[in-house]
Amino acid sequence: MKKVKLLFFLTLIFTINIYGQESDYVKPIDRSVQPKQGKIPTIDLKKPTIFTLKNGLTVIVVENKKLPTFSLRISIDNPPTNEGDKSGLSQLSSALFGEGSTNVSKDVFNEEVDYLGATISMGMGFAYANGLSKHKERIIELLSDAALNPNFDQEELDKEKDKLITALKGEESSPAAIAQRVTGILTYSTDHPYGEFSTEESISKVTIKDIEGNYKQMFNPNNAYMVVSGDVEVKEIKDLVSKYFKNWKSSKKKLNSSIKSPVDVATTEINFIDMPDAVQSELAVLNITNLETKSEDHHAALVANYILGGAFNSYLNMNLREENGWTYGARSSIARNKWTSATFRATTSVRNAVTDSAVVETLKEINKIRDEFVSDEMLSTAKAKYLGNFIMSTENKSLLADFAVNIKTLNLPDDFYETFIEKINLVSKEDVKRVANKYLKPENLRIIVVGKGLDVADKLENIKYNNNLIPVKYFNKVGIQIEKPVFAKEIDASITVKNIFENHLNAIGGVEKLNNVTSISITAAVTIPGAPFKPNAIIKEKFPNKSSMEMSVPNMGTLMTQKFNGEDGYIEQMGQKIPYEDDQKTEQKEKKGLFEEIYLDDSVAQIVSLSPVDGKDIYKVQIKENSFRFYEADSGLLIMTEETTVAMGNEIKTITKFSDYKEVDGVKYAFKREIITGPQTIVIEADQVILNEEIEDDFFN
């Protein structure tokens, strides 16, 4: 079954990608040959027109007549602020902001924006609009009305609270989301704007009055910058902005910009957060930095970071991905922040089995760029990359206005961007080594790992740096230090695989009732992060092993069909059938019923472990090599399967999570399934499950 699941998964992802992009033939690239570096072109950074309204709003205009369109963007240079016991306030405020105004209802507002072919969006720190230049006055008027006369509605607030709380609950099972949260907490602390996090309780406390107060505090022209670019005239824009934004009142109250700076750990340490059902570990290696964009080290740091982990051919990526095959990508960054200290950070996601090795190799590459001079070839490539990106960015004329905003908000020299090429070219291998030693601190690194403790923790405790064991500290999901968790419990000798299977079958209805189920029909919604649409699925299974799945999108038709008639099967996409291979047919034929535990051979299966997961004890049962099933000890419910296959020489692990069990005609069925392969996740949520529907055998052909 595992190869059939993998084929389905890969085919679906391929289909989504095909529908989500244009299909043009591209000549294959010989990646073994490095492209020759061409001559660096010169650039002409024309100065935008800048003027300021009496209320303090700074307006920056860049004319570009190539297309009959324009864009307008307002950015507000606010310091980060603490939200305390109402964390989530800014997110909720932004969600309600721009939904019509006190003069125009949300629906009427959105209908007119659509009619004009425009886009208008806004949040507490920004506002944006674009559209045809012939409609610019009406678009600017609509933006102004929504921005200056917001309509904060209680009913909409309640809806947004529900959405945010639902999203937070989903994040609790996401190692990446937990890693992001705990990294902020441990690096900055919860009383720092970058360390506080939202909870169901904090979101529930937010009121309309809070949102109105947040708007008055955060959305002011005093420190706002409006960038207008495209098919516009300076005089016309000056008149329109003056007309529609002159009543935007400035605030006399200044936000507190005094923010406590974080500090490094005294010595390098590992901070581990256990996620018992994690299929891979999230790794972040970081220390505090105080690099400013206006610093003399800025350009050298850009180049140094590119070499360490800023691109595909960087030290980290070539080691962890290309040489060892542990990850889909490894990256690093050296951040800048005008309000508080920032961080150097190296991050990646790796298989549990190689987490300790990834930590060791990351430290190795950090030491390499500090201890060794970079090669002339790598230095030249890094410079060319930055210069190429910079030169291409200047083709976007609106970015010239962004340069002007940066010069003002970051207190940069007036010629900062004009001298960018020159200063990148002046970076030497000595400069790279110098800034690496200044901003990368291997003796004061915080190494944050979120992963499966049963597989990872003991190995982490044996990592040495400079011949000394790196101390490991344990934290929960909200960054509170705890004692080392119990990752595995002793299994009662009387418990057998047969007991576990029987408990599961009894939990979902009992063998007698399950044996009377002849078919299962499911209609479901399918969610694929990043996909441009949300497919629907119709899934049908008939005793003992016939199956069908059809996925479609409204107004687009069928994306994919998968069928097995008991003897043969195929997957069809875009009119092309892919027949099952012999081993896939064999796997499907081995199914002897709709509920696998009825016919699985408990004499060859074995209990691997009993581990606590989110307060519940979970049995891990090995069915056969590279195939595992996980059951709740108390409820008996199946919560996950794990299968590993080999495709094109690479091991591919597929995790299927089962949740939201509901009773259908006396049988409990998992209405939600998450299928995880590598970095991709497909979520299938059933809308309806029907048992014993009459389905002709021919349907599965």
N, C-alpha and C positions, 0 to 999 in steps of 0.2 A: 504493500500500500504506500510505502514511503516514496518510491520512485514515481508513482502516479501523482501523489501530492506535489512533489517537486516539479514535475512536468507541468501540472496545472498552474502552480505558482509562477514559474518562469514564463510560461506562455501568456498568462494574464498581465504580468509586468511588461512584457514585450508589446502586447496589444495596446496597453494604456499608453506606452511611449509612442507607438505608431500613430495613434489617434491624436496625441497631444502635440505633434510637431509635423512640419512639412517633410515630405520624403524626397530628397534630392540626392542624386548619386554624387559621392565624394571619392575622389581618387585616393586609394590607400596611401598612408604615409609610412615611409621607412623610418621607424623610430630609432633604429640603430645608428642613424646618421644625424649628427647635430646640425641644424640649419646654420648657414653662414650668416654672421652678423653684418647687416648692411650699414650704410652710412647714416649717422644720426641726423635727422632733418632739423632745420631751425624752426622756431615757432615765433609767432607774433601775439603777445598777450596784450590785447587792446584793453584799455581801462573802461569799465562800465561807468554809466552816469549814476551819481549818488546824490540824493537830497533827503532832508529830514523834515517831517511835519512838526508843528508846534507841540504836539503831544509826545514827541520823542521817537515816533516810528521812523526808522531809517529805511529808505526805499532805494533799491539798487536795480537799475534797468540795463538790459543787454538786448540790443536790436539784432534780429536775425530774420531776414526776409525770405529765406529759402522755402518755407512752407506757410500756408495761410492759417497758422495755429499760434497759440500763445499758452504760457503757463504762468501761474502765480503761486508763490510759496511763502508762507510766513513761518519763521522759526523764532522761538523765544528763548533767550539765553538765561534760563533760570538755573540756579544751583539745585542739586538734588535735595529733597526734603524728607524728613521722617514723617510717617503717617501714624506711628504708634499703634494703639489698639484698634485703629480703623484702616490697617494696611489693606490696600486694594482700592482706596478712595480714588486715586488718580486714574486707575484702569477703568473704574466704573464711570468716572466723570467723562473720560474720553469717549466711552461707548455711547453716552447720551448726547454728547456735544455734536452739533451739526445735523441733528435730526429735526430739520425744520426750524422754526423760530416762533416767537410770540405773535408774529404777524401772519405766518404761513404754516399750515399744518404739515406734518411729516410727509403724508402721502402726496399732497399737492406740490410740496417742495421737490420731492424725488421725481414726480412725474414731469415737472418742468425741466429739471436737470437732464433727464433722459431725452426729452423732446429736443433739447438744444444739442444733444450729442456731447455733453460735457461731463466732467468728473469733478465732484466737490467732496472733500473729506477733511476732517479736522480732529484734533485731540487737544489736551491741555497745553501742550508745548508747541503746537504747529497748526497750520491750516494750509490747504492746497486746493488749487483749481486749475483745470485746463480745458481747452475747447477751441472752436473755430474763432479766429480773430474777429470775424464780423459780428460775433455775439459777445464780444469781450465786456461791453458795458453791463449787459444784463447778468452775465456770469459773475462779474465783480460785485454787482449789486446783491445778488443772491448770497454770495460768500459773506459779504459784509453783514447782511441781515442775520444770517445764521450765527455768525461769530459774535456780533455785538448785542443780539437780542435772543440768546439761547432759550430754548423751551425744555426745561428739565421736568420730565413727567414721571409721576410715581409708578404708574403701571409699567412704563418702560424700564424704570429702575429695578422693579421686582423681576422682570424678565431677564435683565442683564445679570442680576445677582444669581439667579438660578443657573444661567449659562456658565458663569465663572465658578460657582461651587461645583457644578458637574465636571468642569475641566480640571479643577483641583483634585477631585476624587480620582480621575483618570490618571493624573500625574503620580499618584501614590504607588502605582505599579510600574512606573517608568524609571529605570536606572539613570537615564540621561537627565530627566527632570529633577530627580533627587540629588544627583551630582551637582547640578547647577545651583540648587537651593543651598545645599550644605557647603559648597565652595564659598558662596557669598557669606554665609553665617560664620564659618571658621576664619575666613580671611579678614572680614570687616567687623564682625559681631552684630548682634541683632539690634543694637541701638544706633547703627550706622545706616544711612539710606540704602546702601548697596548690600546690606546684610539682612534687613527685615524682610518678612515674607507674609503672604496672605494666608488666612485660614478661613474656614467656614464661619467661625465666630466673628472674626474681624470684618468680614464682608457683610455679615448680617447687621452689624452695628451702623453701617453707613446710611445716612438719611439724605433726603433732598436738600435739607438745610446745609449739610456738610458739603454737598456737591456745589451748591450755589456759592458757599464760602470759598471753596477750592478754586472755582472759576475766577472769583474776584481777586484772589491772591496770585494765581498763576498766569492769567491771561491778560497781560497789560502791555501797552505800547512802549513803555519806558526803555525796555531792553529787547524790543522786537525788531526783527529785520525782515523786510518784504523784498523778495527777489522776483522780478517780472522779466520774462524773456520771450523771444519769438517775434512774430510779425506785429510789432508795436512801434509807436512813436513816443519819444520821451515826453514831449509836451502833453500829448493825449493822456498818457499814463499819470503824469503829475496832476492833471485836472481830475481824472477819475478817482485816483486815490485820495486826493484832497476832498472830493465831493462825498465819497462813501465811507471814509475812515477818519474824518476830522472830529467826529463825535466820540471816537474811542477814547475814553478818559484814562489818563495815566494815574498810577497809584503812588501815593506819597510814602507808603509803607514798603520798606525794603525787606526782601527775604534774607534769612540768616545764611550767610555764605561761610560761616565758621564751622567746619566739619572736622571731627576728630580723625586724625590719620591713623591707619592701621600700622601694626609693627610686625616684623618677621618673627618666626619661631626662633628660640635661642639656639637650637641645633636641629639639623635635619631630622624630620620625623614622618612616619606614615600614619595617616588618619583613615581608618577603615570603617565603612558603613555597609552593613550586611543587607543584601537583597537576595533572599534564599532562592527565588525562582529566576534570577538573572541568568541569561544565556551568555553574556559577556560582561567584562568589567569596563567601567568608565574610569579613565585615569587622567588626573590633572597634576602636574608638577609645577609649583609656582613659588615666587618670592615677591616681596614688595619692591617697587621701583618709584623713583621720583623724576622720571624723564619728562621734560617739557618740549613741545613742538619748537619753541624758540631757542632751545638749547643748542650749543655748538655740537653736541653729540647726536642730534636728531638724524641727520643723513647717514652717518655711520651706523647708527642703530637700525635704520631701515634695511641697510645692506646686510648687516650681521644677522638680523632675524630672517631675512630671505634665505640666507645660506643655512641657518640652523633648521628652520621649519616653516618657512614662508611660501614654499612652492613644492611642486611635485618632485623635483630633483634635489630637494634639501637633504641635509644629513639625516634628520629624523625619519623622513618618509622613505628614503632609500634603504635605511637600515630596517625599520619595523615592517614596512610593506614589501619593498622589492626584494630585499635579501632574505628576510625571514618569513614573509607571508602571514604575519600575525594580524594585520589590520587592513581596512580599506583606505586608511589615510591617517597620517600623523602630522600635526601642525603646531606652530608656536606663534606667540605674539609678544611684543613689548608695548604695552598700552601707555597712552598719555591721557592725563585728566587735569583740567585746570582747577578743579575744586578740591581734590584730595589726592592722596597717593594712589598709584595704580599698581599693576602687576606685570611681571614677566610670567608667561604661562605656556607650558607645553601640554598638549592634550591628545588623547587618542582613545579608541575603543578596541579592546582586544579580547580574544577568547579567554575564558577563565583559566584554562590549563597553562597559558603562557603569560599570565599577568605579572608574576614576579620577574620573569625574563624581560618583559617590556619595561618595567621599572629600571632594571639594571642597565639596559641598553639606552634608555633615555638619559640616565645620569652619565653614561659613557659619552654620548654625543654632546652633552652640555660641557663636559670637561674637555672634549676635543676642540671645540671652538674657542675655549679659553686658553688652552695650553699650546695649540698648534697654529701656525700661520695658514690661512686659507690658500688654496692653490690659485695661481694666476687665472686659470681657466674658469674656476668657480666664481672668482671675484668679478671677472669680466662679464660672465653670464648674469650675475645678480644686478650689476649696474645697468646692463642693457635692458633687463626686465623692468626695472623701475623707470628708466628713461622712456622706454616704449610705452608703458602704461600712462605715464605723465603726459607724453606728447599726444597720445590718442585721446586722453581726457580733455585736452584743450580744443578738440574738434567740437565738443559739446559746449556751445557758447554759454549756456546757463551756468556751467561750472565756473566760468570766469567770475560770475557774480558770487558764487560760493567762495572763491578765493578771497574776494573782497570782504565777505562776512568773516572768514577765518582771520584775516589780518586784523580786523577790528576786535573780535571777541577773544582772540588768543594773544593779542598784543604783539603781533609779528612785525618784523621790519617791512617797510613798504615794498621792498624789492625781493621779498621772500620767494615768490614763485618765479620771478624773472631770473633769479640766480640758482634755481633748483637744479637744473642740468649741470651747471658748473660745479656745484657742491657735491653732487653724487659722483661726478667724474673724479673729484679730488680725493674720494675715500680710498685709503690704502689698506693693505693687509695688516699693517700695524694698527690702523684705526679700528679695524674689525676686532682684533684681539683685545685692544684697549677697552672698547665699550662692552665687549663680552665679559671681561673681568670686572667691569664696574657695575653692570646691571644684572648679571647672572650670578647667583650666590649659592654654590653647591653645598656650603656649610650651613645654610639657613633655609633650606627648601621645605615647603609643606607639600607632601605627596599624598594626594587625596585619591582613594580608591573606593569605588562603589561596585560591589560584585557579590558573588555567592561565597559566603564565608566557608562553607564546607569544603569547597574546592580550592580556595585562595588563601585563607588566613594563615595557616601554618607555614606555607611557603614564604609569605611576606615576612613572617617573624624570623626567617633565616637569611634575609638579605643583609649583606655587609657593605659598608662604604668606608674606605680607608681602613680596612681591617677591623672595623667595629660594627656590631649589629645595629641596624637602624631601629630605634624604638617604634613600636606599633601601638597606637591608641585607638580605642573603639568608640564610635559615636552612633547615636540613633538618627532617624531621618530628619530630625529638626536640630541637629548639631549639638546635642547634649552628650557629654562624655559619659560612657557607661563601662561596666566591667565586660570583659570578653564574653560574648554570648556563647550559649551551648549550641553548637552547630549540628550535633548528632546525639540522639538519645539511644539508650540501650533498648534493644528489641526483645520483648517477652518471647521466650523460647517456645511458648505454646502457639504463637501466631504464625500461620503459614500463608503462602500465596493463595491457597484455596479459600482460607478465611477472608482474605481481603477481597477476592473476587465475589464471594457470596455476599459479603456486606454491601458491596457496590450494587449488585443485582437486586438485593432486598430494598436498598435505599431508593432505587428508581422504579420500583413497582413489583418486584418479585418475578421469579423465573416463569411461573405459570402464565401471568399476564403478558410478559414480554414475548413468550412463545406464540401468543395469539396475535401478535402484530405482524401483518404481512407486508405492509408498505408504510413509508414515511414521506410526506410531501411538505415542502418548506418553501415559503416565499420570504425573501430577506433583502435587506439593504446592505450594500457593500461599500466600505470606506477604505480608500487608499490615500494616505497622506501625500499631498502634492499633485494628485490627479486632477485634471480640469473638470471632472464630472463625478457623479456618484452612481455607480451601476446598481441595477436590481438583479436579483438572482432567483431562479426557480430550481429547486433541488428536489429530486425524487429518487427514492431507493425502494427496491422490491426484493423480498426474500427469494433466494438467499444472498445473491451478490450482484444483482442488476442495479445500475446507477445512471443518473443523468443530471447534468447541471447546465443551465443556460443563463448567460449573463447578457444584459442589454441595458441601453441607455435611452431614455425618452428622446424622440426626434432623431436618434442616430441608429436605431436598430440593434441587432444582435452583435455583441462583441465577440463572444466565444461560446462554443458548445462542446461539452464533454460527455461521451456516452460509453457504457459498457453493457453488453447484452447477455453476459454470462459466459461467453466464449471469446468474444473479440471486442475491441474498443478503439476509440479515436478521440482526438481533440481537433476541432475545426475553428479556424479564425480567418476572417477576411476571405472566405470562400475556399480556403485551402485546408484539406484534411491531413492530419498527422496521425498515422496509425500507431497503435500501441506496439511496443516491441515485445518480444517473447517473454522477457522477465517481468514486464509490467502486466501482461496477461496472466502469468502464473500467480503473481501477487493477488490480483483481483479474484482469481478462481479459488484461492485458498480461503477466502471469506466464506463462512458457513452459516451466516445469519446477520441480522441487523444490529445485534448487540454483542459485541466481540467477546465480552467476559463469559458468555454462555459456552463458547466453544474453544476459547484459548486453552492451551495445554498447561495447566498449573504445575505439572511435574517437571517441566524444563525451565519454567520461570523461577526467579529467585528474588527475595527481598534484599535490596541494596542498603537502604538506610531508613531511619525514622528521624525526621528533622522538623524543628519548629519553623513555621512560615506565617508571619503576621499573627502570632498567637495561637495558631492551629498546628497540630502535629500532622505531618505528611509522610506517608509511606512512598518510597521510590522502589518500583518493581521493574526488574529487567526481564523483558519478554524474550528477547534474543539479542544477538550481538548488535550494538548500536541502536537498540529500540527500547525505550523506557516509558512507563506509565506511572502517574503520580495520583495518589488517593488520599483524601482527608481521613484520618484515623477515626474520628468521631462520627461524621456523617456518612462515610463510605463513598462519597461522590468523587468521580474522576475530575481532576482539576487541570491536568496537563498531560500531553504526550511529548516525547522528545525522540527524534529520529535523525540519524546521520547517514548520508549517502555520499558517494564519490562521483563527481562529474568533471570531466576533462582534467582529471588528476588532482582535483581539489576536493577536500572534505566540505560538505555543505550540511549544516545542522538546521533542521526545521522543527520549530516549537509550535504546538497548537494548545492554546489555553481555552478552557471551558468554564463558563460562568452563567449567571442569571438562569438558574434551573427553575422551570415552571412545570406544573402538572398539566398534562394533556390526556384526558380519558384515563386517569389513574396511573399514567406513566410520567415520570419526571424527565424533562428533556432540557439540555443546555441551549438556551436561546441566543447566547453570545459566544462566538468563537473568534479568537485572534490567532492568525497564522503568521509566524515570524520566521523569516529566512534572511540571515545576514542583517543588513540595515533596513530591510523592507518589512512592512507590517500590513497585512490585510485584515480588516475587521468585518465579520459577517454577523449581522444582527437580525434574527428571525422576527418577522411581523406576525407570521401565522405558521403553526405546525398542525398537520392533519394526519391522523393515523388511520390505516386500513382503507385508504382511497383505492378504488378499483382502477388499476393501470394495466393496459394490455401489454404483453411482452414485446410487441412490435414497436412500442414507443421508444424502446432502448436501442433500436437499430440505427 
